[in-house]
Amino acid sequence: MPDSTLKKRTVTALFWSFLDKFGQKLIFLISSVFLMRLLDISAYGIMGSLLIFTAISSLLIDSGFGRALLNRKHISAVEYSTVFYFNLAISAFLYIALFLSAPLIAQLFHEPMLIPVSRVLFLSLLFNGLSVIQTVIFTKASDFKTQTKANTSALVISTAIALIMAWKGFGVWSLVAQNVIYAFFRSLFLWLYSPWRPKWIFKMSKLKTFFAFSNKLLASGAIGAIFNNIYPSVIAMFYPMQQVGFYTQAYKYQDTPFAVLSDTFRSVSMLILSEINQQTERLHRVVAKLMKTMSFLSFPIAVILILIAEPLFVNVFGEKWLPSVPYFQILCLGGAVSPFTFILNELFIAKERADFFLSVEIVKRIILIALIIAFFKQGIAGLAVSWVVYMYITLIISLFLSKKLIAYSLWNFIRDVIPYVTLSLVAVLAAYFASYQISNGFLQMLAAMAVMGAVYLILCRVFNLEMTTEINQFIASKRPKNSDNEE
C-alpha cells in the first residue's frame, strides 16, 4: 500500500476511532457529574474493588485470539467460528467460577454487599464474550464508524437507565446496571450491524494454530490486567471503601483523556503497524509520527488538568470529592506518558514479538511490586507516586526494546516530544498567572483552559512544529476548491 493511501486510511480510521472513544468518554463524563453527586462515595469503592476481576476475566474471554485474528491477513469462516465458540465457553466458565467465588471476594474486602453486586455485575462478561468476533471483523475492515454507532447507542441507553436508578435511590445498583446493560446492548447492536454468523463447526486444530502467538499475549495481558488494577484492591484490603472510591475516581478521571488517546491510536495502530510489519524503516517513521501526534495532545492535557484539579472536582463533582484532588494531580504525571507505552506494545505485537511483550510485562510487574512495597507506608498518596514512577520506568524499558526492533530509541523519543513538553509548561505557566486570582471556580477553569489552549497553539505555530503543519495541511485538504466546482 503506498504511503499516501496508508495515510488517508489512517486519518479516516483515526477520525472515527477518536469520535467513538471521545463520544463515549463525553457521555460518560456528563452522566458521572450527576451520578457522583447522587451516589455515596462507598458505591464507587465497591465497584472499584471488583475491577481486577472484570479486567482479568475480559482478557481471558478474548484469550489473545482477537489480536491474533487481527494480525493474520486471511481468516477462514471455520477459524472465526472456532474462536467464537471457544470464547463463549470461556465466558460461561468464568461467570460460573466468579458466581461461586462471590462470598470469598466479599470476605477478602470485608464488604458483604459484594456478594449480590458481583454476581450481577459479572453478567457483563457473558455479553462481552458474544461480540469479540464482530469487533475483530469491523476492525480488520477499518470500519470504526459502525463500532462507534454500536458503542454510543449502547452507552446512551445504559447511562439513561443508570441515571434514573440513581435518582430513585438504587445506590450502587445504578452503576451495576450501567455496566451490564451497556455490555448487553453493545453486543446486540454489533450482531445487528454485522452480517457474520457463526457456523456450526469447531476445529481444535484451527484453534491450536493461534496458541503459539496468543499464549504469550494472554500471559502478558493477564499479568497486566492484575497489576493495572491492583491499587484499588490493595486499598480495599486495608482502607475503608470510601478511600477506595476517592482513589478510583481520581484514577478514572485522570485516565479518561489519556484513555481516549490510547484507545484511539491503539485501534488504528494495531491495524496499520500490522500491515507494514515487515518494513522496518517505514515502521520507524510511522511510530515517530504517532509519538509526535500524541505528544501534541497528551502533555498539554496533563498540565492543564493538574492546574484546574481542585475547582474541577469541587465545582463539577461536588465538594465531598475534594480528597481525590491530590491523587488526581499525582496520577496525571503518569497518565501523560501512558499512551506511548500502548503504542510500543502494539509495535511488539505487529512484529510478532510476543516474547518481547511477555518479557516486558514480567519485568515491569516485578518493578511495580517493589515500588508498592517501597511506597506503601506513605499511604494512598505514596501508592499514587509509585504508579507514576512505574509508568516512566515502563516507557524506558519499552523504548529500549523498540530500538532493537526498528531503531527507535529513548533519544529519538526525547527529541520527538521535548518541544511539546516545553511549550506545554510555558503555556500552563501563562494560564496560572491569568487565572489564579479568579475566585469563581468555573470561571477560573474556563480562563485557565482558554489561555492554555491559545498560548500553546500560538507557540506551536510560531516554532513551526510538525504537528501544526500536519493540521494545516489536513484543514486545507478539506476546503472546497472553487475551480473544481466551476468545472
VEXDREN-2710 file (C-alpha; in Angstrom, 1 decimal):
% VEXDREN-2710
k/r/px/py/pz
1/MET/0.0/0.0/0.0
2/PRO/1.5/3.4/-1.0
3/ASP/2.3/5.9/1.7
4/SER/-0.5/8.3/0.5
5/THR/-3.1/5.6/0.6
6/LEU/-1.9/4.4/4.0
7/LYS/-2.0/8.0/5.3
8/LYS/-5.5/8.6/4.0
9/ARG/-6.8/5.3/5.5
10/THR/-5.1/6.1/8.8
11/VAL/-6.6/9.6/9.0
12/THR/-10.1/8.2/8.3
13/ALA/-9.7/5.4/10.8
14/LEU/-8.3/7.9/13.4
15/PHE/-11.3/10.2/12.9
16/TRP/-13.9/7.5/13.6
17/SER/-11.9/5.8/16.3
18/PHE/-11.5/9.2/18.1
19/LEU/-15.1/10.0/17.6
20/ASP/-16.0/6.7/19.2
21/LYS/-13.7/7.0/22.2
22/PHE/-14.3/10.7/22.7
23/GLY/-18.1/10.4/22.3
24/GLN/-18.2/7.6/24.9
25/LYS/-16.0/9.5/27.3
26/LEU/-18.0/12.6/26.9
27/ILE/-21.3/10.8/27.6
28/PHE/-19.7/9.0/30.5
29/LEU/-18.3/12.3/31.9
30/ILE/-21.6/14.2/31.7
31/SER/-23.5/11.3/33.3
32/SER/-20.8/10.9/36.0
33/VAL/-21.3/14.5/37.1
34/PHE/-24.9/13.6/38.1
35/LEU/-24.1/10.1/39.4
36/MET/-21.2/11.3/41.6
37/ARG/-23.5/13.9/43.1
38/LEU/-26.4/11.4/43.7
39/LEU/-24.4/8.4/44.9
40/ASP/-22.5/7.7/48.0
41/ILE/-18.7/7.5/47.7
42/SER/-18.6/4.0/49.0
43/ALA/-20.7/2.8/45.9
44/TYR/-17.6/3.7/43.8
45/GLY/-15.4/1.9/46.3
46/ILE/-17.4/-1.3/45.9
47/MET/-17.2/-1.1/42.1
48/GLY/-13.5/-0.2/42.2
49/SER/-12.7/-3.3/44.3
50/LEU/-14.1/-5.5/41.6
51/LEU/-12.1/-4.0/38.7
52/ILE/-9.3/-6.6/39.0
53/PHE/-11.8/-9.5/38.5
54/THR/-13.6/-8.0/35.5
55/ALA/-10.3/-7.0/33.9
56/ILE/-8.7/-10.5/34.1
57/SER/-12.0/-12.1/33.0
58/SER/-12.4/-9.9/30.0
59/LEU/-8.8/-10.7/28.9
60/LEU/-9.3/-14.5/29.4
61/ILE/-12.5/-14.4/27.3
62/ASP/-10.6/-13.0/24.4
63/SER/-7.7/-15.4/25.1
64/GLY/-5.4/-13.3/22.9
65/PHE/-7.2/-14.8/19.8
66/GLY/-8.8/-11.5/18.9
67/ARG/-5.4/-9.8/18.4
68/ALA/-4.1/-12.9/16.6
69/LEU/-7.1/-12.8/14.2
70/LEU/-6.3/-9.1/13.5
71/ASN/-2.7/-9.9/12.8
72/ARG/-3.5/-12.5/10.1
73/LYS/-4.2/-11.4/6.5
74/HIS/-6.7/-14.2/5.7
75/ILE/-9.1/-15.8/8.1
76/SER/-11.4/-18.6/7.2
77/ALA/-15.0/-19.0/8.3
78/VAL/-14.0/-22.1/10.2
79/GLU/-11.4/-20.2/12.2
80/TYR/-13.9/-17.4/13.1
81/SER/-16.5/-19.9/14.2
82/THR/-14.0/-21.9/16.2
83/VAL/-12.7/-18.9/18.1
84/PHE/-16.3/-17.7/18.7
85/TYR/-17.4/-20.9/20.4
86/PHE/-14.2/-21.1/22.4
87/ASN/-14.7/-17.5/23.7
88/LEU/-18.3/-18.3/24.5
89/ALA/-17.3/-21.4/26.5
90/ILE/-14.7/-19.5/28.4
91/SER/-17.2/-16.7/29.2
92/ALA/-19.7/-19.2/30.7
93/PHE/-17.0/-21.0/32.7
94/LEU/-15.6/-17.7/34.1
95/TYR/-19.0/-16.4/35.1
96/ILE/-19.9/-19.7/37.0
97/ALA/-16.5/-19.6/38.7
98/LEU/-16.9/-15.9/39.8
99/PHE/-20.5/-16.5/40.8
100/LEU/-19.4/-19.3/43.2
101/SER/-16.4/-17.2/44.4
102/ALA/-18.6/-14.2/45.4
103/PRO/-18.6/-15.0/49.1
104/LEU/-14.8/-15.2/49.1
105/ILE/-14.5/-11.9/47.3
106/ALA/-16.7/-10.3/49.9
107/GLN/-14.7/-11.8/52.7
108/LEU/-11.4/-10.6/51.1
109/PHE/-12.6/-6.9/51.0
110/HIS/-14.7/-7.1/54.2
111/GLU/-17.9/-6.0/52.4
112/PRO/-20.9/-8.3/52.4
113/MET/-22.6/-6.2/49.7
114/LEU/-20.1/-7.5/47.2
115/ILE/-21.8/-10.9/47.0
116/PRO/-25.0/-9.8/45.2
117/VAL/-23.2/-7.0/43.4
118/SER/-20.5/-9.2/41.9
119/ARG/-22.9/-11.9/40.8
120/VAL/-25.0/-9.4/38.8
121/LEU/-22.0/-7.3/37.5
122/PHE/-20.2/-10.3/36.1
123/LEU/-23.0/-11.0/33.7
124/SER/-21.4/-8.4/31.5
125/LEU/-18.6/-10.9/30.8
126/LEU/-21.1/-13.2/29.1
127/PHE/-22.4/-10.4/26.9
128/ASN/-18.9/-9.2/26.0
129/GLY/-17.8/-12.7/25.0
130/LEU/-20.6/-12.7/22.4
131/SER/-19.2/-9.8/20.4
132/VAL/-15.4/-10.4/20.1
133/ILE/-15.6/-11.7/16.5
134/GLN/-17.8/-8.9/15.3
135/THR/-15.3/-6.4/16.8
136/VAL/-12.4/-8.1/15.0
137/ILE/-14.2/-8.1/11.7
138/PHE/-15.1/-4.5/11.8
139/THR/-11.6/-3.5/12.9
140/LYS/-10.0/-5.5/10.1
141/ALA/-12.2/-3.7/7.6
142/SER/-11.3/-0.3/9.3
143/ASP/-15.0/0.1/9.9
144/PHE/-14.8/2.2/13.1
145/LYS/-17.9/4.1/12.1
146/THR/-20.2/1.1/12.7
147/GLN/-18.4/0.4/16.0
148/THR/-19.0/4.0/17.0
149/LYS/-22.7/3.6/16.3
150/ALA/-23.0/0.4/18.4
151/ASN/-20.9/1.7/21.3
152/THR/-22.5/5.1/21.5
153/SER/-26.1/3.8/21.3
154/ALA/-25.4/1.2/24.0
155/LEU/-23.9/3.8/26.2
156/VAL/-26.8/6.3/25.8
157/ILE/-29.3/3.6/26.8
158/SER/-27.3/2.2/29.8
159/THR/-26.5/5.7/31.0
160/ALA/-30.1/6.9/30.9
161/ILE/-31.2/3.8/32.9
162/ALA/-28.4/4.3/35.5
163/LEU/-29.3/8.0/36.0
164/ILE/-33.0/7.1/36.6
165/MET/-32.0/4.4/39.1
166/ALA/-29.6/6.7/40.9
167/TRP/-32.3/9.4/41.2
168/LYS/-34.7/6.8/42.5
169/GLY/-32.2/5.8/45.2
170/PHE/-30.9/2.5/44.0
171/GLY/-27.3/3.4/45.0
172/VAL/-24.6/1.1/43.8
173/TRP/-27.1/-0.9/41.7
174/SER/-27.2/2.1/39.4
175/LEU/-23.5/1.6/38.5
176/VAL/-24.0/-2.2/38.2
177/ALA/-26.9/-1.7/35.8
178/GLN/-24.9/0.8/33.7
179/ASN/-22.2/-1.8/33.2
180/VAL/-24.4/-4.8/32.5
181/ILE/-26.9/-3.0/30.2
182/TYR/-24.1/-1.4/28.2
183/ALA/-22.4/-4.8/27.6
184/PHE/-25.8/-6.3/26.6
185/PHE/-26.8/-3.6/24.1
186/ARG/-23.3/-3.2/22.6
187/SER/-23.2/-6.9/21.8
188/LEU/-26.8/-6.8/20.5
189/PHE/-26.1/-3.8/18.1
190/LEU/-22.8/-5.4/16.9
191/TRP/-24.8/-8.5/16.0
192/LEU/-27.5/-6.5/14.2
193/TYR/-24.9/-4.4/12.2
194/SER/-22.7/-7.4/11.3
195/PRO/-23.8/-9.9/8.6
196/TRP/-21.4/-12.5/10.1
197/ARG/-22.9/-15.5/11.9
198/PRO/-21.1/-18.5/13.3
199/LYS/-21.2/-21.8/11.5
200/TRP/-22.0/-25.0/13.4
201/ILE/-18.4/-26.1/13.3
202/PHE/-15.5/-26.3/15.8
203/LYS/-12.0/-27.5/14.9
204/MET/-9.4/-27.8/17.7
205/SER/-6.7/-27.9/15.0
206/LYS/-7.6/-24.4/13.9
207/LEU/-7.6/-23.2/17.5
208/LYS/-4.1/-24.6/18.0
209/THR/-2.7/-22.5/15.2
210/PHE/-3.3/-19.4/17.2
211/PHE/-1.9/-20.6/20.5
212/ALA/1.8/-20.1/19.6
213/PHE/1.1/-16.4/19.2
214/SER/-1.8/-15.9/21.6
215/ASN/-0.5/-17.7/24.7
216/LYS/2.3/-15.2/25.3
217/LEU/-0.2/-12.3/24.7
218/LEU/-2.6/-13.9/27.1
219/ALA/0.1/-14.4/29.8
220/SER/1.4/-10.9/29.4
221/GLY/-2.2/-9.5/29.3
222/ALA/-3.2/-11.4/32.4
223/ILE/-0.2/-10.0/34.3
224/GLY/-1.1/-6.5/33.0
225/ALA/-4.7/-6.9/34.0
226/ILE/-3.8/-7.9/37.5
227/PHE/-1.3/-5.2/38.2
228/ASN/-3.0/-2.4/36.3
229/ASN/-6.0/-2.9/38.7
230/ILE/-4.0/-3.9/41.8
231/TYR/-4.2/-0.5/43.5
232/PRO/-7.9/-0.4/44.3
233/SER/-7.7/-4.0/45.6
234/VAL/-4.8/-3.2/47.8
235/ILE/-6.5/-0.1/49.1
236/ALA/-9.8/-2.1/49.6
237/MET/-8.0/-4.6/51.8
238/PHE/-6.5/-2.0/54.2
239/TYR/-8.7/1.1/54.0
240/PRO/-12.5/1.8/54.1
241/MET/-14.5/1.7/50.9
242/GLN/-14.7/5.5/50.8
243/GLN/-10.9/5.7/50.4
244/VAL/-11.2/3.2/47.5
245/GLY/-13.8/5.5/46.0
246/PHE/-11.6/8.6/46.3
247/TYR/-8.7/6.8/44.6
248/THR/-10.6/5.0/41.9
249/GLN/-12.4/8.2/40.8
250/ALA/-9.1/10.2/40.8
251/TYR/-7.6/7.5/38.7
252/LYS/-10.6/7.2/36.4
253/TYR/-10.8/10.9/35.6
254/GLN/-7.0/11.4/35.1
255/ASP/-7.2/8.3/32.9
256/THR/-10.2/9.5/30.8
257/PRO/-8.4/11.8/28.4
258/PHE/-5.3/9.6/28.1
259/ALA/-7.5/6.5/27.6
260/VAL/-9.2/8.3/24.7
261/LEU/-5.8/9.0/23.1
262/SER/-4.6/5.4/23.9
263/ASP/-7.7/3.7/22.6
264/THR/-7.9/5.9/19.5
265/PHE/-4.3/5.4/18.4
266/ARG/-4.2/1.8/19.6
267/SER/-7.2/0.8/17.5
268/VAL/-5.6/2.4/14.4
269/SER/-2.0/1.4/15.1
270/MET/-2.9/-2.3/15.6
271/LEU/-4.2/-2.2/12.0
272/ILE/-1.6/0.0/10.4
273/LEU/1.5/-1.4/12.1
274/SER/0.4/-5.0/11.3
275/GLU/0.1/-4.1/7.7
276/ILE/3.6/-2.8/7.4
277/ASN/5.2/-5.1/9.9
278/GLN/8.0/-6.2/7.5
279/GLN/9.1/-2.7/6.6
280/THR/11.5/-1.6/9.3
281/GLU/12.2/1.9/8.0
282/ARG/8.6/2.6/7.4
283/LEU/7.6/1.4/10.9
284/HIS/10.2/3.8/12.3
285/ARG/8.6/6.7/10.5
286/VAL/5.1/5.7/11.4
287/VAL/5.9/5.2/15.1
288/ALA/7.8/8.5/15.3
289/LYS/4.7/10.3/13.7
290/LEU/2.4/8.6/16.3
291/MET/4.6/9.7/19.1
292/LYS/4.7/13.3/17.9
293/THR/0.9/13.3/17.4
294/MET/0.3/12.0/20.9
295/SER/2.8/14.4/22.4
296/PHE/1.0/17.3/20.8
297/LEU/-2.1/16.3/22.8
298/SER/-1.0/14.4/25.8
299/PHE/1.3/16.8/27.6
300/PRO/-0.8/20.0/27.4
301/ILE/-3.8/17.9/28.6
302/ALA/-1.8/16.6/31.6
303/VAL/-0.5/20.0/32.8
304/ILE/-3.9/21.8/32.5
305/LEU/-5.6/19.1/34.4
306/ILE/-3.1/19.4/37.2
307/LEU/-3.7/23.2/37.3
308/ILE/-7.5/23.0/37.4
309/ALA/-7.9/19.9/39.5
310/GLU/-9.3/21.5/42.6
311/PRO/-12.0/23.6/41.0
312/LEU/-12.8/20.7/38.7
313/PHE/-13.6/18.3/41.5
314/VAL/-15.3/20.8/43.8
315/ASN/-17.5/22.6/41.2
316/VAL/-18.2/19.7/38.9
317/PHE/-18.4/16.6/41.1
318/GLY/-19.1/18.2/44.5
319/GLU/-17.1/19.2/47.5
320/LYS/-17.4/15.7/49.0
321/TRP/-14.8/14.6/46.4
322/LEU/-12.1/17.1/47.4
323/PRO/-9.9/14.3/48.9
324/SER/-9.5/12.9/45.4
325/VAL/-7.7/16.0/44.2
326/PRO/-4.1/15.3/45.3
327/TYR/-4.3/11.7/44.0
328/PHE/-5.6/13.1/40.7
329/GLN/-2.8/15.6/40.3
330/ILE/-0.1/13.0/41.1
331/LEU/-1.6/10.4/38.7
332/CYS/-1.8/12.9/35.8
333/LEU/2.0/12.9/35.8
334/GLY/2.0/9.2/34.9
335/GLY/-1.1/9.4/32.7
336/ALA/0.7/11.8/30.4
337/VAL/3.1/9.1/29.2
338/SER/0.7/6.1/29.3
339/PRO/-0.4/6.4/25.6
340/PHE/3.2/6.0/24.4
341/THR/3.6/2.6/26.1
342/PHE/0.4/1.3/24.5
343/ILE/1.7/2.2/21.0
344/LEU/5.0/0.5/21.6
345/ASN/3.2/-2.6/22.8
346/GLU/1.3/-2.7/19.5
347/LEU/4.6/-2.4/17.7
348/PHE/5.9/-5.6/19.5
349/ILE/2.7/-7.4/18.6
350/ALA/2.7/-6.2/15.0
351/LYS/6.3/-7.5/14.7
352/GLU/5.0/-10.8/16.2
353/ARG/7.4/-10.4/19.1
354/ALA/5.0/-11.6/21.7
355/ASP/8.1/-12.8/23.6
356/PHE/9.2/-9.1/24.0
357/PHE/5.7/-8.3/25.2
358/LEU/5.7/-11.0/27.8
359/SER/9.3/-10.3/29.0
360/VAL/8.4/-6.6/29.4
361/GLU/5.3/-7.4/31.4
362/ILE/7.2/-9.7/33.8
363/VAL/10.0/-7.2/34.4
364/LYS/7.6/-4.3/34.7
365/ARG/5.4/-6.1/37.3
366/ILE/8.4/-7.1/39.4
367/ILE/9.3/-3.4/39.5
368/LEU/5.7/-2.5/40.3
369/ILE/5.6/-4.8/43.3
370/ALA/8.9/-3.4/44.6
371/LEU/7.5/0.1/44.2
372/ILE/4.3/-0.7/46.0
373/ILE/6.2/-2.2/48.9
374/ALA/8.6/0.8/49.0
375/PHE/5.8/3.5/48.9
376/PHE/3.1/1.6/50.9
377/LYS/4.0/3.3/54.2
378/GLN/3.4/6.7/52.7
379/GLY/-0.3/6.0/52.4
380/ILE/-2.6/6.3/49.3
381/ALA/-0.7/9.3/48.0
382/GLY/2.5/7.2/48.2
383/LEU/0.9/4.5/46.2
384/ALA/-0.1/7.1/43.6
385/VAL/3.5/8.2/43.4
386/SER/4.7/4.6/43.0
387/TRP/2.4/4.3/39.9
388/VAL/3.8/7.4/38.3
389/VAL/7.4/6.1/38.8
390/TYR/6.3/2.8/37.4
391/MET/4.9/4.4/34.2
392/TYR/8.1/6.2/33.4
393/ILE/10.2/3.0/34.0
394/THR/7.8/1.1/31.8
395/LEU/8.2/3.6/29.0
396/ILE/12.0/3.5/29.2
397/ILE/12.0/-0.3/29.0
398/SER/9.7/-0.3/26.0
399/LEU/11.8/2.2/24.2
400/PHE/14.9/0.1/24.8
401/LEU/13.2/-2.8/23.1
402/SER/11.8/-0.7/20.3
403/LYS/15.4/0.3/19.5
404/LYS/16.2/-3.3/18.9
405/LEU/13.3/-3.8/16.6
406/ILE/13.1/-0.6/14.5
407/ALA/16.0/1.6/15.8
408/TYR/13.5/3.9/17.6
409/SER/15.4/4.7/20.8
410/LEU/14.9/6.7/24.0
411/TRP/16.9/9.5/22.4
412/ASN/14.6/9.5/19.3
413/PHE/11.6/9.7/21.7
414/ILE/13.0/12.6/23.7
415/ARG/13.9/14.5/20.5
416/ASP/10.3/14.0/19.2
417/VAL/8.5/15.0/22.4
418/ILE/10.6/17.6/24.1
419/PRO/9.3/20.6/22.0
420/TYR/5.7/19.8/23.0
421/VAL/6.6/19.3/26.7
422/THR/8.5/22.6/26.8
423/LEU/5.7/24.6/25.1
424/SER/3.1/22.9/27.4
425/LEU/4.9/24.1/30.5
426/VAL/5.3/27.6/29.2
427/ALA/1.6/27.7/28.2
428/VAL/0.4/26.4/31.6
429/LEU/2.5/28.9/33.4
430/ALA/0.7/31.6/31.4
431/ALA/-2.6/30.0/32.3
432/TYR/-1.7/30.0/36.0
433/PHE/-0.9/33.7/36.1
434/ALA/-4.0/34.5/34.1
435/SER/-6.4/32.6/36.4
436/TYR/-5.1/32.2/39.9
437/GLN/-6.8/35.4/41.2
438/ILE/-10.2/34.5/39.9
439/SER/-12.4/33.4/42.8
440/ASN/-15.2/31.7/40.9
441/GLY/-14.3/28.1/40.3
442/PHE/-16.0/27.7/36.9
443/LEU/-14.6/31.0/35.6
444/GLN/-11.2/30.0/36.9
445/MET/-11.3/26.8/34.9
446/LEU/-12.5/28.4/31.8
447/ALA/-9.9/31.1/31.9
448/ALA/-7.1/28.7/32.5
449/MET/-8.1/26.4/29.7
450/ALA/-8.7/29.2/27.2
451/VAL/-5.3/30.9/27.9
452/MET/-3.6/27.5/28.0
453/GLY/-5.1/26.5/24.6
454/ALA/-4.4/29.8/22.9
455/VAL/-0.9/30.2/24.1
456/TYR/0.0/26.6/23.3
457/LEU/-1.3/26.7/19.8
458/ILE/0.3/30.1/19.1
459/LEU/3.7/28.8/20.3
460/CYS/3.4/25.6/18.2
461/ARG/2.7/27.8/15.2
462/VAL/5.5/30.2/16.0
463/PHE/8.0/27.4/16.3
464/ASN/6.5/25.7/13.2
465/LEU/6.2/22.3/15.0
466/GLU/5.5/19.3/12.7
467/MET/2.0/18.6/14.1
468/THR/0.9/22.2/13.4
469/THR/1.9/21.8/9.8
470/GLU/0.1/18.5/9.6
471/ILE/-3.1/20.1/11.0
472/ASN/-2.9/23.0/8.5
473/GLN/-2.5/20.5/5.6
474/PHE/-5.4/18.5/6.8
475/ILE/-7.7/21.5/7.0
476/ALA/-6.5/22.8/3.6
477/SER/-7.3/19.4/2.1
478/LYS/-10.9/19.6/3.3
479/ARG/-11.6/23.0/1.9
480/PRO/-13.7/23.0/-1.3
481/LYS/-11.8/24.0/-4.4
482/ASN/-13.7/26.7/-6.4
483/SER/-12.0/25.8/-9.6
484/ASP/-13.2/22.2/-9.3
485/ASN/-16.7/23.3/-8.5
486/GLU/-16.8/25.6/-11.5
487/GLU/-15.7/22.8/-13.8
END
